[in-house]
Amino acid sequence: MKLGQKIAVNYLRAKLNILSLVSKKRAAAEAFELFCTPVRRSRKKKPPIFEKAEQLKFEIDGLEIHGFRWNAGQSKKCLIVHGFESTSYNFDRYVAPLLKKGYEVLAFDAPAHGKSGGKQITLPLYVGTIKSINLKFGPIDAYLAHSFGGLAVSHFVETIRNNHLKLVLIAPATETTTAIDSFFKFLHLDNGIREEFDALIFQKGGKQASEYSIRRAMKQIKGKVLWIHDEEDEMTPLSDALKLKEDHHQHIEFMITSGFGHRRIYRENSVMKKVMEFL
């Protein structure tokens, strides 16, 4: 971590913990805002394949969502869903292989990411965005999702009646509670703030944080799933995925890698090859 980042983190830690002395509820509200706010947006230059894409856009909750489409009109469609602080551009290497397999390919920047509007993102908002994409440009036959995108896709797919489709989850954020635990540990926030934080999640979404779980959602998903995770993933730990693996779902195929981490994994040739064989 760079010096400037350390100073910023220490400031936030102090601010939230001092505020908690006045009001745990106010501290939790500010912590929630921080949890939902991407610190950075990708500045990746537009890949050449995106120059050939049809530009798409629509609105959700007053936010303009920007996306891309290739090979419109095909009989099967694949939607690429990126993770937190990422962008559609990061998955440029997947577009051409998907086109060769005969897919119409769709990719959108999530709210508060890439070219899309907004400053914050929550799981219900991302799920709603995917639902709108499915309604406006679907139906989608296959999903390729990474990290937070995997959590969002899983929560959308479990709600649709005919979900016998193909779902690729690469380093998905399996349990929301794990992400929150890591966030609180990183900022050294106390249990009093956590109790109010969890209450706020329920107030906003009508569900406990533990309900935002791929392990729970997977019980409702009937289609074929390819789950790829790395042993050295520090963002979305493999341990959560292994608990789901112990549920022995017959429709899930697991690929466990080593040495790729959380962000490098989807760029690896062996992973791409496996994904294309599955799709």
N, C-alpha and C positions, 0 to 999 in steps of 0.2 A: 504494500500500500504506500502510495506517495505521501510526502509530508502534507501537502494541501488536503488530501483526502483524510488523513489522520486527524488533522485539525477540525475538519468539518464533522467527522464522526464523533469526536470528543465533545464538540459543541452541542450536537444533537442529544448525546447521552446526558450531558449536564442539564440541558434545557428541559428534557422530558422528566427527568428525575426530580428536578426542582419544582416543576409544575405539578408533579404528583403529590407533593407536600401540601399544595393548595387544594387540588382536586384530582383524584384518581380518574374520574370520568373525563375531564378535559385532557388529561395526559393521554388517556386511551384514544380519544378522538384524534388528537394530533398524531399519535403513533399509527393509527389506521390510515390517515391521509398519507403519511410517509410510506407505509407498506404498499399502498396502491399506486404510488407515483414512480414511474421510471426515472431513474437519475440521468440517464443518457439516451439519446436516440442515435441509431446507427447512421453514420455518415458515408457508408459504402457507396461508391460510384455505381451508377446504374449499369448492370451487366448487359452485354450485347443482346442476349436473348430477350431481355425486357424491352428493347427497342422495337422488337417485332410483335409485341403483345398489343392486343386491343385494350384500351383504357376503360375501366369501369368505375362507377361510383354510386353510392346511395347514402341515405341518412338513417341514423338510429339515435334516438334520444338527443336530437339536435346536433349530432356530430356527423361530419362528412367522412365516409369511409372510402378509401381508394383501393382499387384492385386491378388485376390484370387477367386477361383470358387469351389462350392460344387454342387453335384448332376447333373453333366453335362449330357446333352442330353434330358432333360425334355421338355415338350411341351410349358411351360411358364417360363419366366425368370424375376427375380426381381433384380434390381441394387440398392445397398445401397450407398448413396452419403453423405459424411460427410461435416462438416462446417469448417470455418477458424480456424486454430490452433488445429484441431482435427485429427482423424485418423480412419481408418476402424475398428481398434481394439475396439474402444469405442462402437461399435454396435454388439458386440459378442452375446448378449442375444437374438438378433432377428434371428440369423441364424437358429438355431434348429427349432423354430416354423415355419419359412418359408419353411424349408425342409419338415416338416410334412404336409404342405399344398400343397406339390407337386411342389414347385418352384425349378428351377435351380437358385442358388443364386450367385451373383457377387458383389464384393466389391473392390474398388481401392483406393489407397492413391493419393490424388490430387498432382499436381506439388508443390514442396516446402513443402510437408507434408509427415509424416511417412517415408516409405522406398523409396519414389519416389524422383527423382532428382530435382534440381532447388532451387533457393533462394527466388523467388518471384512468386506471382500468381495474375492474373487479371481475371475479369469475362470472357472476350473473350477466354482466355487460358483455363479456366475451362470448358466453353461451348464446346470448341474444343476437349477437353479431353473426355467429355461425348459423343460427336459425334463419336469419334474414337472408343470408347468402343462399342457403338451401331453397328457400321459398322463391327468391328472385331469379336465381341462376341454376338451380338444381333441376331434378333431384341428383344428389351426389352419390356416386357408387363406391368411391374409395376416398379415404382420408389419409394424408401423410402429415403427422403432427409431432412437434418437438416440445419437450418441457411443459411449460404452462399451457401451451396449445393442446398438448395431449390431455391434460385435465379438463380443459374446456370442451374439446371434441367428445370425450367420453360422457360428459354430463349432458351434451346435446343428444348424442346417439341413443342413450338410454331412454329418452323421452319419445322417440319415434316408433310407431307400431311395427313397421317393416324394416328392421335394422339388420337384415341379413346382407351385410356389405363387407367390404374389406377395410381394415383399420390398422395402420402402421403407427405405432407409438415408439418414438425414439427418446430415451431418457425422460419419460413423462414425470411430472410432479405428482407422484402417486397419492400422497397424503397432505392435505392443506395444513393439518396440525403440525406436521414436521417443518413446513416452511415457516410457520408462526413461531415454533420453538426456536428455530435458528435465528430468526429476526430478533426475538427477545433476548436470546443469549448474546448476540452480537452487540446489542445496545445496552446490555446490563440492566434491563428493566425488571422491576419487582413483580411479585405475584398479584399484588393489588391492582396494578395496571392491567395485567393479563385477564383478570376476572372481568373488568369493565370492557376490555377489548373483545373478549368472547361474547359478552352481552350485546355489544354493538353489532357484531357480525350477525347475531340472531335477529336483532332489531331491523337490520337492513335487508336481510335475505330470507328471514323466516325459518332458518335452519341453523343447527349447531355447526361449528367449524368441522367437527368430525364427520358430518354428513357430506362434506365436499371431499369425496374420496373416490379414487378410481377403483379401489378394491370393492367398495360398496356398489358403485355403478356397474361394475363388470358383471354382476349377477343378473342384470337386465339386458346385457348385450349378447346377441345371438350370432353375429357375423364372425368371420375369421379375423383373428388378431395376430399381428407380428409385433412382439415386444422386444426392443433392443435396449440394453442397458450396460453401462460400463462399471467395472469393479471399483474404479477410482473416481467415480462421480461424487463430487463434494457438494453439488447444488441440490440434486435429487438423489439421495442415497439409495444404493442397491438394496439395502436391508429392507426398505419398504416394499420394493418389488418382489423380493424373495418371500415375504409373507403372503402376498397374493399368489405367487407360484405354488405355495403350499396348499392352496384351495383346489388345485388340480383341475382347472378348467380345460376341457378337451379341445376347445376352439382357439386356445392361445398357444402360439409357438414362441419360445423364448430364444434369444441370442444374447449371450453374456460375453462382453468383450473385456479386454484389459489394456490399460494404458492410453485410452482415448479421452477420458474425462467426460465433461458435460457438453462442451460446445464443439470440440473437435470431432466427436463421434459421428455426426451425420455427414461430415465431409470425407470420411474414410472410404476408400474404394471397396473394401470388403463389405462394409455396411451398405453402400449404394447397390452393390451387386445383389445382396440378399434381398433388399427392398424391391428391386426390379423383378427378381425371380418370383417374389410373393405376389406382386401386383399383376 
